[in-house]
Amino acid sequence: MPASLPYMSAPGTIKTALDRIKSAATPERVTQDFVQTKLQIKGGTGASVPPFLKKIGLVNSDGSPSILYHKFRNSQTAGQAIAEALKFGYRELFDVNEYCYELSEKELHSLVCQVTGAASDSSVARQTVSSFRNLRSYADFDAPSKAAEVVNDSESFITPSYPPPPPSERGLGLNLSYTINLNLPATADQAVFNAIFRSLREHLLNGE
């Protein structure tokens, strides 16, 4: 099934939004009002910014800023955050070519058409390429990334440790441990991970 990749009809707005996100205070929710009032991106173009930011993982599904949003506002991790956002939002491109961010514009256009099934003269394909390249200009793929492993997937192995048994039970000479194989969903929404690990802690790791 052809992929649907994130894009903006006015790709240059991506740079405007990112630059102003860095200077604006972090809101509780990234809404159209925030975009139009604080980021000063008006009209339909401004209205398209929050959905785009959700698709690339900078904003959670409930509109709250994600971990990547906060990392992007830190000058030390901004490049890494956008690299992770690209891998999250354009996963299908990375599945075909893990170095797609190094392709020329022509090569990237061909890859987008391949993945999406779009015609070579498709305006959506051109806008997708421009959107990707505008994000790419902020990304640092050489920075070490641990968060990308969580954003992009998939298996986490947790070996819980427990306090030693009371003296009355130590004579048994038996210590038990186990490993939990946890399949995490492919999402950048921190609230999802918080709920999963909170439930895990309450029901399995409390030692009761």
N, C-alpha and C positions, 0 to 999 in steps of 0.2 A: 504494500500500500504506500503510495507517495507520501512523503513527509510534508508537514506544514511548518515552515521555518519562520521565526520572528522577523518582522521588517516594519519600517515606518515609511509612509508615502513621501515624507519629507525627511530623508535620512540625516541631513545636516542638523536637524533638531536634536539628535542624539548627543552631539558634542555640546550644544547649548545646555541641554538638561544636565549632563554630567558635570560640566564646569560650575553650574549654579548650585547643584546638589552639594558640591564641596564647600561652598561658601555659606549656604543657608543652614540654619539650625535644623537638626534632625526632628521631623514631626512624629507624632504618635501614629499617624496614618498618612500615606502618600495618596492624596485624593486629587480630584480635578481642581478643587479650590486651592490646594497647596501649590499645584503646578502653575495655575494661572495667576495666583496672587504672589507667592513667594519666589517661584522660578521665573515668573513673568513670561510664560509661554501661553499665548492666548488662543481662543477659538478651537476649531476641530483638531488642530495640530496638538494643542495642549491636552485635549481630551484623550488623545491616543498615547500619551506618554505613560500613564500608570499601567495600562494593560501590557505595554511593551516591557516595562521594567519587571512585571510579574513573570513574563515568559522567559526572561534571562536570569531570574533568580535574585534580583536586587530587592524585590519587594515580595513579601509573603502573600498568600492567597487572601488573607484578611485585610490587606493593605498596609500592614505594619512593615517598617524597614527590616530587611533580613540581615543576617550576619555579614553577607557580602556588601550590603549597603554601608554598614558601619566600617567594614574594612576598607572600602573605597574612599571613605572620608579621611582615612589615616594615610598621610603621604607615604609612609613606610610600606604599606601593604596595598595601596591603590592599584598598582599594576597587576599584582597577583589576583586581586578580587575580580578584575575585569577578565583576566584569563580564565578564571573559574566560571564566570558568567557566560563567556563564549562557549566553553565546553558543555555547560548545562543547557543553554538555549539552542545551540546548534549541534547537539549530540550526533545527529544523523550524518553530518559532514565529517565529524571526527571519527565516526565508525568506519567510514570509507577511507579517509586519509587523515591519520592522526596529526599530520603536519599541514593541514589545510590552511592554517594561518600564515604559512610561508608562500602560498601560491600567488601567482600573478593575478591581476584582475580578470584576465581572459580565462585562465585556468580555473579560477574560483567560480566564474560564471558557468563554465561547463559542468563543474561539480554540482552546483546548485540546481541546474536543469536536470542533471542525472538523478539527484536525490528527490526532487519535487515533482518531476515529470513535466515541468513547464516547457513551453516552446522557447526556442533560442531568442526570439524577439519579444518575449514576455516582459512587460513593464514590472510585474511583481518580482521576476527573477533579478532584474537590474536593481530594483529597490532593496532586495534582500542582500545582494552583493555589496551595495553601498552601505547598508546598515551594518553588515558584518565588518567591513573595512573601517568604518568610523569607530566602532568599538575596538577593533584591533589596534588602532593608533594609541589607545590607552593601556593596552595589555602588556604584561611582562610574563612571558612563558618560561623564562629562565629561573624565576623565583621558586623555591621549594614550596610544594602545596600539599597540605594535609587535609584541609577543608574540602578540596575537590574530591577526595576519596569518599567523603560523606555525601556531598551533593550528588555525585554521579553514581554512587552505589556502594556496596550491595551486601557484603557479608562481614559481620563483625563478630569476633570470638571473645567471649567474656568468661573469665575464670574467676568466680567469686572466692574470696577468702573469708574464713570465719575465725572467730577467737577460739583459743584452745578450750576443750571441754572442761567442765568442773572436775576437781580432783577425784570425785567418786566415780567418774566415768573413764578416767585415763587408764585404768588397769586393763581395759579391753584390748588396747593395742591396735585399734582400728581407726583410721582417719579416712574420711570420704571427701571427694571433690568431684566436680563435674564441669563440663564445658557446654556453654549455650551457643548454638549457631543461630545468629539473628540476621534475618534478611531484611534490610532496611529499604524503604521505598525510595524511588528516585525523585527527590524533591529538595528544594532549597529552603523549604518552610521550617524554620527552627521550632515552631510550635508543635509540629508533628513529631520531631525527634524528642522533644521534652516530654510529650505525652507517653511515648513508647517507653522511655527509660524510667519515667516516674512509675508507670504501671509495673515494669519489670522489678524495680526496687521494692515496691510495696508488696508484691505477690510472691516473688521468688528469692529476693536477696536480703530479706529482713531476718532470716534465720529462725523464723517461728515455725 
